[in-house]
């Protein structure tokens, strides 16, 4: 099999949340129907636009897909913002969202997210990933904690994991992101391993990318945007309560001319209009 030259990364769909990614309507366990809100319908339009963008940028070339954690919302922190607390329903919503795009991918990988959302040891994501036929790791986990993967003929080394440090101040938003790259270099040096060229993280729901020149063109640390709007918890965070939620994904690509790059695709809501 020829080296893959496009890797698409999505994360934090939080299916099952009233602000998470959701099709226009879903049938629930008791036979009722949930209809997506106006907000969710708008986000779904961006979801479709994102995949059109992927098709355009890759020129319809094959791609591998990485879901970088928190595919569903779960029952967490005594929240009441879920569509349903029936996790079977949440799994079905996540499957309905992801199955069509998984079919478009050459290979599908699933990373385990936060236990508060996806259960102890991410057992809910393991169930979902197995149903989606995600590529298992060496011990048979369909949803794994991390993924090492090459990109393109140049074998750009990429490392995927869900979690990364957060901050309540946008002035320090890049700090943990660059530290993640530095930590990767230090750990690789300690044990005489090759360091990654790209580290991909999620969890924050805010996209950011830090790039530093290297012998292999660049070392890049990138955090994916999410597919979930604000929940009541976000209003407690200094930076979060003033900012608008971000939606989108990230493309890692080796172009036909051999140049490789990382490109986030991000949309954000407009700020509410001031009251008279």
N, C-alpha and C positions, 0 to 999 in steps of 0.2 A: 504494500500500500504506500502510495507517495506521501511525502510529508504534508501535513495540513498547513495551509497558509492563512487561514482565517479562524480566529477563536472569538466567539461571541459570549459575553458574560452578562448575566442578569442576576438580580438578587432581590430579596426583601419584598416579595409580592404580597405577603401577609394575607393570603386568601382566607376568607372567613371573617375578616374584619369589615366593618361598614365603610371604612376608608381604604380598604385593600383592593387589589385588582380582582375584578369580577366580570363574568360575561353578562349579557343583557338580562338574563333570567336564569335561575337555578331551581330545581325541584328539591325540596327538603325531605327529610326522613319521614315526617308525618303526612306527606302528601301535599303540603302547602308549597307555594311558589314565592321565592324572593326575587324582586325586580331591582336591578341596579339603580342607584340614585343618579340624579343628574350629574353629580360630581364624578361618580364611578364611570358613567358613560363617557364623560370627557376624557378621563384617564385612559379608558379603553381605546378611544380614538388615537391617543398618543401611542399606545401599545401597538396598534396596527401601523401607524406611521413609522415607528421605530423599525419594524421588520421590513417595511418598504425601503427604508434607508439602508439597512443591512444589505438587502438585495442589490441596491444601486451601487454602493461602495465596493462590494465584493464582485460586482459584475456577474452575479448569480453563480459564483464559484462555490465549491463545497466549503462548509464550515463545521467546526465542532462547537458544541454548546455547553457552557458551564453554568449551572444554577448555583450561585454562591451563598446559599443558605437562607433560612426563614421563608420558606415557600408558603407556609400557612401561619395563622395568627395564634391558634391554641387558646387555652383558658388561662390567662395570666393576670397576676397582680390584682385580682378581684375586679377586673375590668368588666364593664357592661357594654363595650363598644363593638362586640362581635355580632355578626349576623345570626349566629347560632352557637351554642356551647356544645352541640353534638359534633364530636371530632370526625365522625364518619362523613357528615355533611361538608365539613371543612376540607377533608381529604378529597372529596368528590369535586369541590369547587377548584381546588388546586390542580387536580388532574385535568379538568375541563379547560383550564387556562393553559397548561403546559403541554399537553399531549399534541396539539396541532403544530407547535413550533419544534417540539422534539422530533416529529416526523420529518421535518425539513433538514435536520442536522445529520451529518455523517456519523458522529458519535455524541453521546450525551453523558455528562458527568454531573453528579449532584454532591454538593458540599453541605455538611451538617451545620445548622445555625445555632440559635440560642435555646437552651433547654426550656426557658420560660414560655417559649412559643411552640417549640416542636417536640417537647416532652423529654424526660430523662434519657440520656444517651441518644437524643434525637430520634427516638423510635418511630415517631410519626413521619419524619422525613425518610427514614429507612423504608417504611411501608410504601410511601409515595414513590420513592426512587426505584424500588423493585418493580412496582406497577408500571413505571415508565421505561423499564428496561435500561436503567443507567448502567454504565460500565462499572463492574465491581472492582474493588482493589484486591490486593494479593490475599487477603483473608476473607474475601467474599462479601464485604460490606458494599451495598449499592449506593448508600449515602456515606461518604467518607469525611474525615475531619480536614484533610488537605489533599492537594493534588500537585504533583510535579509533572510538567508537560513541556515538550518542545514545540516551537513554532517555526515552520518553514524550513527551507534548505539550509539556512544558517544555524539551525538548531538553537534559536533563541530560547533560553531556559526561563520558564515561567512558574511561579508558585502561587497557588490559590488557597485561601483560607477565609473564613467568615469574619472573625473578630479582629478588632483593632481598637486602640485606646481612643477615647472621646474627650471633648473639651466643651466647656460652656461658653468659651470666648472665641469668636471668629479670628481674633488676632493671633491665636495659637493653633489655628486649625491645621496647619501643615506640620506641626511639630511631631506628633505621633506618626504621621505618614512617612516623613523622612527617617525617623528613628527606626521604623520597621525595615527600611532598606539597609540602614547602617547595621542593625542587629543581624540581618541576613548575611552581610559581609563578614561580620565578626565571627558568627557561628561557623560559616564556611571555612574561614581562615584557621579556626581552632582545630578543625578536624581534616584539613587539607581536602576539602570538597570544592567543587565549582560553585560560586555564588550565583543566585538567580539574576537574570537581566531585568526581569519584571516581577514585582510582587503585587498581587491583586487582593484587595480586602473589600469588605462591605460593612454592614452593621450600623454605620453612622446615618445612613439615608441621605448623605450629602456627598456629591462628587467633588473630588479634588485629585490633582496629579502633581507629583514632584519629580523632576527629571534632573539628573546630573550626568555630565559627560563621562564616558568610560572607554576602555579599550575596544569594547564591542558596540560603539556608537553612543550608548547611553545606559544608565541604570534608572529604572522607572519604578515608582511606587504610586499606585492608583487605587482610589476608593470609588466603588460604584455608587451611582444614585439608586433610588428605590422605586417602588410602585405603590407606595402607601401615603395617604395624606396625613395631616396632623391628627393625633389622638389626644385625649385630655392630658396625658403625661408630658407631651412636648411643651405645653404652656408653662411648665415649671423650669424649663431650661433657658438660661439667659439668651444665648444665641438663637435657640429654636423658637422662642415665642415671638421674636421680631421678624424672623425669616419665613419665606414661603417654602413649602415642600418641593422637592426635586424628584423628577421622574426620568427614567431612561436606562441606558445600558452602556457597555464598553465594548469596543472592537479592537482586538489585537490582530495586526495584519502584516504579512510580508508581501509587498507589491511585486508585480512581474519584473520590475527593474532591480529587485533585490533589497530595496530600502524597506526597513520595517518600522512600524510605529504603533502607538497606542492612541486611540481616539474615543473619548467619551461622547455620547449623545445625550443631551440633557434638556429637559423642558421644566419650566417652573410656572406656577400659578401667578396671575396678576394680583397685585396688592388690592385689597378692597377699596372702593371709592370713598373718599371722605364724606361724612354727613354734613349737610348744610346747618 
